Amino acid sequence: MIRPRMPLGGLILAANVFALFMTTDAHAGGVVTQCNNDTDFSNKLVGGGTITFDCGTATIVLSSTKTISAFTTIDGGGKIALSGDNARRLFIVNLGARLELHNIIIEKGFSNSGDGGAIYNLDTISISNSTFRNNATTIDWSGGAIFTSSHLVMNTTTFRNNEAGNGGAIYATSSINQTNIFTTTFDHNLATNTAIDAGLGGALLVTDGATATVTSSTLSQNEARMGGAVNARSGSRLFIDNTNITGNTASRDGGAIDIDISTAYLTNVTLSGNSGQQGGAITTFAGEVVMSIVTLSGNSAFYGAGYHTFLGTHTFTNVTFSGNTASSSGGGIYNSRGTMTLTNVTVAGNTGGNGQVGGIFNGGGGPSPHLRMKNVIFAAGATGRNCEFRLEPPDSSEFNLSDDNTCNFGAFRNNVNLVLGPLADNGGFTRTHLPGPGSAAIGNGTNTGCPATDQRGASRPQGNFCEVGSVETGNFTPSPTRTPTSQGTATPTRTPSRTATAGVTGVPTALFSPTTTATPGLTAAPSASPSPTTTATSTATNTPTHSETVTPTATPSITASPTTTPSSTVTKVPTHSPTPTSTRTGTLSPTPSASSTATNISSATVTATGSVTPTGNPTAAPTHSPTTTESANATVTPTLTPNPTVTAAPPLCVGDCDNVDGVTIDDLLIMVNIALDQQPLTACPAADADRSGTATIEEILLAVNNAQNGCPAAIRR
């Protein structure tokens, strides 16, 4: 299996996470021993420093909002909850300050006069192994748990039962904002505002040019008016990787995600069992969306159960749409006036209501839609036809297959027998439909523009020609499925009211659930093995044939290649708009900037700048000769550039480049540069713990841990 290049979201996180998690010596703080009120805690909080607790399992109710003006670390040791008693916000983090929260519960924060029910952040927050629960604002404000206009990074954290007018858990705003979310669970969070163009983002609202990265996380059972889990708008950027987004609900648009005049990149993502009126999984307005290695299954909507768009640019490679249900049209895809490019996509078992389109609807005028398809499979669902190209046919249609005759793909490409297996774990991160023996999809695609690997990571082509659809058959040993982890599997119920109480009447016996690994359940999708209607005459067989002269070159799927440059300067000018606005009118089709600047105040100041440059030409189409056929024994060898082979001995300590003085900031910078291909692996062989030939986000995070805590004694000299 070819190891995929580190996604841009991971690189942004890698460039920032080490600076945010590195700590400096505390100058104040101390150990809190009296937890029956907040007096001892408040005294230790003055001047910053590291605060720990020695009072057993306890809930400390804060009598007032605490302002953080220095470097402050609060470590609850897995036994402490800090509560706002449903009456007040817990923390304000001022410019020039930094708050770290570890192993702690933040609960019952409340604000009726501003954003951020639990925390209002103007500078930097770092969170690990913590839980935010039952925090809220009134419907006029945003960020039930956290408002941030600057830097926020977290890992192994849970956001549960938080609510606000917008951004039920987190509200991230301003162009200098960098929010990095890693191995975090969002469940049962709620955006409550029901006004027009409000109620945005049940778990996360990203707006006003902010950038958010969500990696190895789970978002489930969140609710909003638009964007049941996530809403990105007003020129923002969203990167989601290795993440499951399941069972979220929007009363209007985007059951899981709503993209409004913003840019989104999704890689290794499952969107399952989400629902909304338009876009059961995803809806977009004048946005730019790139998806690779993504499965959208079992989602439901009135229009566009899998994906709904109005205007914008949409590029999908190695994507599966399976078992999505539209009560009207576009069970899989509803493209209204957008520019859409599909390469090696499987659209199977999707349904449309009242006999309308189950597969793809392409329509709308002023401007007209643009659709380009290559190596795409359409397998009909229980009801509804595969294709409807209203007003105009696709701009280009190459080597596609349909098991009905509604797509007009031509002889031997309509009414074919696809023999697709059910949606299943066939290897890789996402579930797929594997073509079975005798499938017309096997070896009947084009190699021109075919991605170098399939949705599972298997190399293409396995034979002479690429398979049609998202999955390649042939010899492939699946790697262990990468599953996001989370804390616990509890299914909480929402507290119906937030009434302040005079005090705490008891201490819970267990504030923290046992640390477990939760695998979110995926909504089962119907098997996509329809019985096609085959039209045969005489001795003709429905076996598609090639009509191209091929000198193939394997073209990798779209990747984002940022550049990180260390800098010693930092500028922070936070801005804040309490009520994000965006109007879904007009004919905007922007091309948002894909550069980002992440800054941080700490003992070592780092500025990371990245630029997104998708590779490949999704609009180009190969030239075919209708009268030329290729040799039956033609051999196609994709051109691949392997990662360099490193023969250095296994490192004694991940990230310790010289194996002398432990992991330093300089070592971490080298690792980030290796991940960005700015330095060779030989600059730090200790960066490559898994011998994959590069530095991965997991290895960078491990090195950060070694920098904080020292290398394990067992592997030091």
FENVENDA-V311867 format. One line per field, one symbol per residue. ss: DSSP state (a for helix, b for strand, c for the rest). phi: phi as a letter, one per 30 degrees, with the letter a starting at -180 (. if undefined). burial: 1 if it has 24 or more other ideal C-beta (glycine too) atoms within 12 Angstrom, else 0. A space follows every 50 residues. Layout:
BEGIN
ss = ???
phi = ???
burial = ???
END
This chain:
BEGIN
ss = cccccccaaaaaaaaaaaaaacccccccbbbbccccccaaaaaaacccbb bbbccccbbbbccccbbbccbbbbbbbbbbbbbcccccccbbbccccbbb bbbbbbbccbbcccccccbbbccbbbbbccbbbccbbccccbcccbbbcc bbbbbccbbbccbbcbcccbbbbccccbbbbbccbbbccbbccccccccb cccbbbbcccbbbbbccbbbccbbbbcccbbbbcccbbbbbbbbbbccbb bbbcccbbbbccbbbbbbbbbbccbccbcccbbbbccbbbbbbbbbbccb bbbcccbbbbccbbbbbbbbbbccbbbbbcccbbbbccbbbbbbbbbbbb bbaaacbbbbbbbccccccbbbbbccbbbbccccbbbbbccccccbbbcc bbcccccccccccccccccbcccbcccccccbccbccccccccccccccc bcbcccccbccccccccccccccccccccccccccccccccccccccccc cccccccccccccccccccccccccccccccccccccccccccccccccc ccccbcccccccccccccccccccccccccccccccccccccccbbbbcc cccccccbbbbccccccccccccccccccccccccccccccccccccccc ccccccccccccccaaaaaaaaaaacccccaaacaaacccccccccaaaa aaaaaaaaacccaaacc
phi = .ddddedeeddddddcddddcdccddcbikcdcccdbcddddddddiijc cbbbbidaccdddadcccbbdbcbcdiibcccbchhbaddbbcdeicbbc bbhbccbhdabcbldidcbcccbbbbbbhbbcbhcabdddbbiecbcbcb cbbabhbbcbhcaaebiecbbcbjdcdbcccbhbccbhcbccdcdehbic idcbccbhidbbbbbhbbbbhcbadbiecbbcahicbbbbbhbcbbicbb dbciecbbcbhbcbbbbhbccbicbadbiecbbbbhcbbbbbhbbcbicb adbhddbbbbiibbbbbhbbcbidbcdcbiedbbcciccbbcbhcccbid bcdhiddcdbcbajbidddbbbbbhccbcdcdbjddbbcdibdedbbbhc bbcbccchdjeibchccdhddddadcjidcdbccdceiddddicccddid ddbcdcjddcddcdbdddjdbccjdacddeddcecacibdcdcdddbbcd cdaccacddbdcdedbcccddcddcddcbdcdcccbbhcdcdcdbdbbcc bdbdcddebcbdbcbdbccbbbbdbbcebdbacdbibdbdbedccbbcba cadbcbbcbbbdbecjbdcdbdcccdcccdddcdcccddbcddddccdde ddbejddchbcidcdddddddddddcicbddddaeddcdchdjaccdddd dddeddddcideedcdd
burial = 01011111111111111111111001001101001001011101100111 11100001111100111101111111111111111111111111101111 11111111111001111111111111111111111110101111111111 11111111111111111111111111111111111111111110001111 11111111111111111111111111111111111111111111111111 11111111111111111111111111111111111111111111111111 11111111111111111111111111111111111111111111111111 11100111111111000011111111111111111111110001111111 11111110100111111111111111111111111100111111111111 11111111111111111111111001010001111111000001000100 00010000001100000101011011111101000000000101110101 01011111111111010001010101111101010001010101111111 11011111110101010100010000000000000101000010010000 11111110000111111111111111111010111111101111111111 11111111001000000
END
